[in-house]
């Protein structure tokens, strides 16, 4: 499709849309006028004071009725909006597009973990040290000769100690 043809079709669509918008505005205005004629009769102002007071009372009653209807409709709208929001939340939950909460770290022993995984029917104790081989600790000969290292440091402390250290090495 050429560029000029595309622009021509676009302008035609815009013109048709503009005509439809004007038509809808006219229909809305006519509907408004029709509603006003049905619900609001023309106002005739009476000449005497008593008739004027009666007219004011009548208008106040109508205002109260309209306020009651408005209040009821407002409550209905709020209720339906809340239901809509709840349904949106349910849809999001079903789709799975919600944030997963951060999991907390739980410290469990191996026995508690096995009990949680296997259930209370299976009694399994996991003693990791039971199967280990016991080894006797052998004292090295060097450690026996030198003894406690702290004593050697105390002997060599001070200026005399340094001198001893140099003398023994040389």
N, C-alpha and C positions, 0 to 999 in steps of 0.2 A: 504494500500500500504506500502510495507516495505521501510526501509530507504535506502537500497542499490538500490532498483528499482527507487526510487525518485531521488537519486543522478545521476543514469545513464541517466534518462530522462532529467534531468537538464543539464548535460554535452552535450547531443545530441542537445538540444535546443540552447545552447551557440555556438556549432560548426556551426549549420545551420545559426544562426545570424551572425557569423563571415564571413561565405561564402557570405552571402547577402551583408554585408558591403563592402567586397572586390569587389564584382561584381558592386555595385553602384559607387564605386570610379573609377573603370575602365571605366564605361559608362560616368561618368562625365569628365574624362580626354579625352576620345575619342570625346565627344561633344565639348569640348573646342578646341581641335586640328582642328576639322571640321570647327568650327566658325572662327578660325584664318586663315585657308586656304581660306575661302570664302571672308572674309573682308580685309585681309592683304596679298596682293600678295608679292612674294619674292622681296626683295630689290636689285635693280641693280644699282650700283654706276657708273654714266657716267664719262667719261674721261675729257671732257672739262668743263670750268668754267660756260659757259652759260647754259648748260644742267643741271649742278649741282644746279644753282640758280632756274631754272624751277622746279626741283624736290623739292627744299625747299619750294617754293611757293605753290606747289600742296599739300605737307604735311601740311603746315600751314592751308590751306583751309579745309583739312580733320579734323584737330584738332579742328578748329572752329565749324565745323558741329557736331562733337562728343560732344563738350562742350555744344552746344545748346540743343542737345538731352538729355544730362545728366541733365542739368538745368530743362528742361521740365519734365523729369521723376521724379526728386527730388520734384518739386512742386506738381505733382500728388500724390506722396507718402505722402507728408505732409498733403495734403488735405484729402486723404482717412484716414490717421491716426486720424485727427481731427474729421472726421465723425464717426469713430469707437468709439472714446472717448465719443462723444456726445450720441451715441446710448447706450453705457454702462451706462452712467448717467441716461438716460431715463429708461433703464431696472431696475436699482436700485430704481428709483422713483416708478416704477410700482410695484416692489416687496415689497416696504415699508421698505427697510433695510437702512434707512438713519437716521441721528440724527435729533431729533426734536429740534427746537430752544427753548431756555429757554423763558418762558413767563414772561412778565413784570407785576408787580403788578399795578393795577389801582384802585384808590380810587373813589368810586361812592357813592352818597347818595342813600337812599332807593327809593326816587322818581325817580332818574335817572335810577336805576336798573330796576324798574318796567316799566318805559317808554321804556327801551331797550328791555325788554323781551316781553312786550305786544304790542309794536309798538306805533305809534303816534295816532292811532284811539281812544284808550282807555285813558281817562284822569283819572288817579288814584293818589290821593295824600295820602301819608301815614304819617299822623301826629300821632305819637305814644303818645304824651302828651294829646291829645284831650279827650281820654276816661278815663284818670286817675281821681281818686277822690281827691278833694282838702281837705287837713287836716290843721286845725289851729294849730299853734305851741303853746303849753302850756309851760309857764315858771315854772320851778320847784321852790319849796319854798327854797331849799338850796341855789340856785343861787341868789335868792333875798337877803338872809341874808348875805352871804359872800361878794357879790358885785364883784368888779373886783379883780382878783387874783394878778394882778401886784401891786396894792396898798398895799396889805398885805405883799408882799415880800419887798417892799421899806421900810415899817415900821420896819420890823425885820432885816434889813440890818445892818452890822457893829457888833461890840462886844456887844453893848447895845441891839441890836436886838436879838442876840443869847440868851442873858440873859433873855430877855422878853419871848422868846420861851420856855426856860426851866422853867421859873416861871409859865407860863400859863399851861404847861402840868402837873407840880407837884402839 
